[in-house]
Amino acid sequence: MTSWFNGYGVAKVMKQFGATDWCFAGFASAIVFPMYFFSVLALVDMIEYLKKSSAGIPPVTIVVLGALWMCISVPLSFNGAYAAFK
């Protein structure tokens, strides 16, 4: 649900700076923050997995969870950006 607020907030800030396209704001909010967050978590989990830690998650699980997260996050970000430009 926070993806909607992410899209809304990014679009409001971009609108204040003169942006006119809600699609670009939705794309920026759907890709930049989630990919940064996912890459940091994936890096930490890969280090744990390579060290044979019990907390390590297999790489396939990380990719599947990331894909599921993006399937929910991207539409919510675009919806939030659209609502902010409306």
GULO-964447 format. One record per atom (N, C-alpha, C): residue number from 1; x, y, z. Coordinates in Angstrom, 2 decimals, decimal comma. Example, Ala and Ser with C-alpha at 12.3 -4.5 7.8 and 13.67 -1.06 7.14 Angstrom:
   num      east     north        up
     1     13,19     -5,69      7,80
     1     12,30     -4,50      7,80
     1     13,20     -3,30      7,80
     2     12,85     -2,25      7,08
     2     13,67     -1,06      7,14
     2     12,90      0,03      7,87
This chain:
   num      east     north        up
     1      0,82     -1,20      0,00
     1      0,00      0,00      0,00
     1      0,86      1,26      0,00
     2      2,08      1,17      0,51
     2      2,93      2,35      0,54
     2      3,37      2,78     -0,86
     3      3,25      1,90     -1,84
     3      3,60      2,27     -3,21
     3      2,68      3,36     -3,73
     4      1,42      3,33     -3,31
     4      0,49      4,37     -3,74
     4      0,93      5,72     -3,20
     5      1,32      5,75     -1,92
     5      1,80      7,00     -1,33
     5      3,12      7,44     -1,97
     6      3,96      6,49     -2,34
     6      5,20      6,80     -3,05
     6      4,89      7,49     -4,38
     7      3,99      6,91     -5,16
     7      3,61      7,51     -6,44
     7      2,97      8,87     -6,28
     8      2,11      8,98     -5,29
     8      1,42     10,25     -5,04
     8      2,42     11,34     -4,63
     9      3,30     11,00     -3,70
     9      4,28     11,98     -3,22
     9      5,25     12,43     -4,30
    10      5,76     11,48     -5,05
    10      6,70     11,82     -6,13
    10      6,01     12,68     -7,18
    11      4,79     12,33     -7,53
    11      4,07     13,11     -8,54
    11      3,77     14,53     -8,06
    12      3,41     14,69     -6,78
    12      3,15     16,04     -6,25
    12      4,42     16,89     -6,29
    13      5,54     16,31     -5,91
    13      6,80     17,06     -5,93
    13      7,18     17,40     -7,37
    14      7,04     16,44     -8,28
    14      7,38     16,72     -9,69
    14      6,44     17,76    -10,28
    15      5,18     17,74     -9,88
    15      4,22     18,72    -10,37
    15      4,58     20,13     -9,90
    16      5,07     20,24     -8,66
    16      5,50     21,55     -8,15
    16      6,69     22,09     -8,92
    17      7,52     21,20     -9,46
    17      8,67     21,65    -10,23
    17      8,37     21,76    -11,72
    18      7,11     21,68    -12,10
    18      6,71     21,95    -13,47
    18      6,51     20,75    -14,36
    19      6,52     19,55    -13,84
    19      6,27     18,36    -14,67
    19      4,81     18,33    -15,09
    20      4,57     17,85    -16,29
    20      3,19     17,79    -16,80
    20      2,75     16,37    -17,13
    21      3,63     15,41    -17,05
    21      3,33     14,04    -17,45
    21      3,26     13,13    -16,23
    22      2,07     12,64    -15,91
    22      1,92     11,76    -14,76
    22      2,54     10,40    -15,00
    23      2,65      9,99    -16,28
    23      3,25      8,68    -16,58
    23      4,72      8,64    -16,19
    24      5,45      9,71    -16,44
    24      6,86      9,74    -16,06
    24      7,00      9,72    -14,54
    25      6,14     10,44    -13,85
    25      6,18     10,43    -12,39
    25      5,86      9,04    -11,85
    26      4,90      8,38    -12,45
    26      4,56      7,01    -12,04
    26      5,70      6,05    -12,31
    27      6,34      6,20    -13,47
    27      7,47      5,34    -13,81
    27      8,64      5,57    -12,85
    28      8,92      6,82    -12,56
    28     10,04      7,14    -11,66
    28      9,78      6,58    -10,27
    29      8,56      6,73     -9,77
    29      8,28      6,23     -8,42
    29      8,17      4,72     -8,38
    30      7,79      4,10     -9,49
    30      7,65      2,64     -9,52
    30      8,99      1,94     -9,71
    31      9,97      2,61    -10,25
    31     11,24      1,96    -10,56
    31     12,37      2,37     -9,62
    32     12,56      3,64     -9,38
    32     13,75      4,11     -8,67
    32     13,81      3,60     -7,22
    33     12,84      3,92     -6,40
    33     12,89      3,51     -4,99
    33     12,78      2,01     -4,80
    34     11,81      1,34     -5,43
    34     11,72     -0,11     -5,21
    34     12,95     -0,88     -5,69
    35     13,55     -0,46     -6,81
    35     14,73     -1,18     -7,29
    35     15,93     -0,94     -6,38
    36     16,06      0,23     -5,83
    36     17,13      0,49     -4,87
    36     16,93     -0,37     -3,63
    37     15,72     -0,38     -3,10
    37     15,40     -1,15     -1,91
    37     15,60     -2,65     -2,16
    38     15,12     -3,14     -3,29
    38     15,24     -4,56     -3,62
    38     16,70     -4,95     -3,83
    39     17,49     -4,10     -4,47
    39     18,89     -4,45     -4,71
    39     19,69     -4,50     -3,41
    40     19,41     -3,61     -2,47
    40     20,10     -3,66     -1,18
    40     19,74     -4,93     -0,43
    41     18,46     -5,27     -0,38
    41     18,04     -6,50      0,29
    41     18,61     -7,73     -0,40
    42     18,63     -7,73     -1,73
    42     19,18     -8,87     -2,46
    42     20,67     -9,03     -2,20
    43     21,39     -7,92     -2,12
    43     22,82     -7,98     -1,85
    43     23,09     -8,56     -0,45
    44     22,35     -8,12      0,53
    44     22,52     -8,64      1,89
    44     22,18    -10,13      1,93
    45     21,10    -10,52      1,28
    45     20,73    -11,93      1,27
    45     21,73    -12,79      0,51
    46     22,30    -12,26     -0,55
    46     23,31    -13,03     -1,30
    46     24,56    -13,23     -0,46
    47     24,97    -12,23      0,28
    47     26,13    -12,38      1,17
    47     25,84    -13,44      2,22
    48     24,65    -13,40      2,80
    48     24,28    -14,42      3,80
    48     24,22    -15,81      3,18
    49     23,69    -15,90      1,96
    49     23,58    -17,19      1,29
    49     24,96    -17,75      0,95
    50     25,87    -16,91      0,48
    50     27,21    -17,37      0,13
    50     28,03    -17,76      1,36
    51     27,74    -17,15      2,48
    51     28,41    -17,50      3,74
    51     27,79    -18,74      4,39
    52     26,78    -19,32      3,73
    52     26,07    -20,51      4,24
    52     25,38    -20,24      5,58
    53     24,90    -19,02      5,74
    53     24,19    -18,65      6,96
    53     22,79    -19,27      6,96
    54     22,27    -19,54      8,12
    54     20,91    -20,08      8,20
    54     19,87    -19,02      7,85
    55     20,26    -17,75      7,87
    55     19,34    -16,66      7,52
    55     19,32    -16,39      6,02
    56     20,20    -17,04      5,26
    56     20,28    -16,81      3,82
    56     19,07    -17,37      3,08
    57     18,63    -16,64      2,08
    57     17,49    -17,05      1,26
    57     18,04    -17,43     -0,11
    58     17,57    -18,54     -0,70
    58     18,06    -18,94     -2,03
    58     17,77    -17,85     -3,08
    59     18,66    -17,70     -4,07
    59     18,48    -16,65     -5,09
    59     17,16    -16,74     -5,85
    60     16,68    -17,94     -6,14
    60     15,41    -18,07     -6,87
    60     14,27    -17,47     -6,06
    61     14,28    -17,67     -4,78
    61     13,24    -17,11     -3,91
    61     13,29    -15,58     -3,92
    62     14,49    -15,03     -3,93
    62     14,64    -13,57     -3,97
    62     14,06    -13,02     -5,26
    63     14,34    -13,67     -6,39
    63     13,83    -13,19     -7,68
    63     12,30    -13,30     -7,73
    64     11,75    -14,42     -7,24
    64     10,30    -14,59     -7,25
    64      9,62    -13,56     -6,36
    65     10,15    -13,34     -5,17
    65      9,56    -12,33     -4,28
    65      9,67    -10,93     -4,88
    66     10,78    -10,62     -5,54
    66     10,92     -9,33     -6,21
    66      9,91     -9,15     -7,32
    67      9,68    -10,20     -8,10
    67      8,69    -10,13     -9,19
    67      7,28     -9,94     -8,64
    68      6,95    -10,66     -7,58
    68      5,63    -10,48     -6,96
    68      5,46     -9,08     -6,40
    69      6,53     -8,57     -5,79
    69      6,48     -7,23     -5,23
    69      6,25     -6,20     -6,34
    70      6,94     -6,37     -7,47
    70      6,78     -5,42     -8,57
    70      5,40     -5,50     -9,20
    71      4,80     -6,71     -9,22
    71      3,45     -6,85     -9,78
    71      2,42     -6,06     -8,97
    72      2,68     -5,87     -7,71
    72      1,77     -5,10     -6,87
    72      2,19     -3,63     -6,81
    73      3,49     -3,39     -6,75
    73      4,02     -2,05     -6,54
    73      3,83     -1,13     -7,76
    74      4,07     -1,64     -8,94
    74      4,01     -0,79    -10,14
    74      2,61     -0,24    -10,39
    75      1,55     -1,06    -10,40
    75      0,22     -0,46    -10,60
    75     -0,19      0,54     -9,52
    76      0,19      0,26     -8,26
    76     -0,15      1,19     -7,20
    76      0,61      2,51     -7,35
    77      1,85      2,47     -7,78
    77      2,62      3,70     -7,99
    77      2,02      4,53     -9,11
    78      1,64      3,89    -10,20
    78      1,03      4,62    -11,30
    78     -0,33      5,20    -10,89
    79     -1,09      4,46    -10,11
    79     -2,38      4,97     -9,64
    79     -2,19      6,18     -8,73
    80     -1,20      6,13     -7,85
    80     -0,92      7,26     -6,99
    80     -0,47      8,49     -7,77
    81      0,36      8,27     -8,79
    81      0,81      9,40     -9,62
    81     -0,35     10,00    -10,39
    82     -1,23      9,16    -10,89
    82     -2,40      9,66    -11,61
    82     -3,30     10,49    -10,69
    83     -3,49     10,00     -9,47
    83     -4,32     10,72     -8,50
    83     -3,70     12,07     -8,14
    84     -2,39     12,15     -8,09
    84     -1,74     13,41     -7,73
    84     -1,85     14,45     -8,85
    85     -1,85     14,00    -10,11
    85     -1,94     14,94    -11,22
    85     -3,38     15,29    -11,56
    86     -4,33     14,57    -11,01
    86     -5,72     14,79    -11,32
    86     -6,24     16,07    -10,73
